[in-house]
Structure formats: C-alpha cells, structure tokens
C-alpha cells in the first residue's frame, strides 16, 4: 500500500459540516524524500525507500554518510520502504507530500506505543488484586496471586501474566479515516487516535 512517514503533532477536535465534533490526530506527513527505488528486475519486488526528517552527520557511520553524499541528499532521521507504488513514475530525489492522501481515504497507522517502564499486574494486565477482602490481607491489594501449583507442574508456564515491561511495542491501528488535508503545510488529520507519543514518527499506509 502506498504511504508516507509522518510526525505525530497533537490531538484536537474539528467540526464537521453538519456541526458535529470529530476527535482527530494531527500528523505532519512529509515532505518525504525518495532515497532508493527497488524494482522487480533487480530486487525481486517494487518499492520506494523513503526518508523523513534530518539527522546530524556525527550520528551516521561513514559508509552511510558516503551514500547520502553521493546522492546529494540530506541525512534522513528515519528510512523506510513502502511497496505498491508505481515506481516508474518516480526518481531518486523526488519528494512525496501530504497531497498523496485525499479526504475520505481509509488508512492504517503504525508506530511505537508509549513506553510505561516496569509495571505491575494491575496496570499491565488489569488484575483486580486479591487483598482487602478477607483474612486480614491488607498487604496484598495489588499482588498477582498464585502463579502455579507446587507438585504439578512444579514450574511456571510460559506466557503467565506477570509484572514486566509495558509499552514501547509496534502497534497498528487500521481503518482510520482522513477527515482533513492541508497540503501547503503537509498536514493530515485522521479521525481517532494513533499510537505513539507527540513528535514520534509513524507510518501511514493507504488502504486500497
């Protein structure tokens, strides 16, 4: 699916033509520069390698730096491949902007969810806790409870819901609707929430 890289700006509300409030996420989609073109003859598939943002030279190793210097393009902060583009219409150095999308388009947005750090079972899995009920268990309010019997299986099964790191995972939200496009500012507004914190980079793919 053709798509773009974008930066999550913020969430807000806009009014529809009939006066209803629509909750939207504001995304800065582009300009995204084409750094490489994959073709079926050479690579076995068609795709565009797209870069977004800018990175300092000291944060890039020398082989990569030489590639960008030969292309005479800025060093991208993020580089991704997008398939299902008609690669014959583009060349290296072309820019893709928010006008790739139209109002009414259905899209899926992928990004890293917010990292919550190490969390207990109540927050991570929604446990209700076992304390404050009977037998004077005043210190077991947010405890996980039993994690397995002793005689059998004498171990903890894999996948047991326990405390641990929460968030900072790849999340995709599908079937979001584009409700407004401001091409001169490369702004796209999609109805609903998208994964990630403010200023994080997300992928927007058009659902055909």
Secondary structure, 3 states (H helix, E strand, C coil): CCEEEEEEEEEEEEECCCCCEEEEEEEECCCEEEEEEECHHHHCCCEEEEEECCCCHHHCCHHHHHHHHHHCCCCCCEEEEEECCCHHHCCCCCEECHHHCCCCCEEEEEEECCEEEEECHHHHHCCCCCCCCCCCCCCCCCCCCCCCCCCCCCCCCCCCCCCEEEECCEEEEEEEEEEEEEHHHCEEEEECCCCCCCCCEEEEEECC
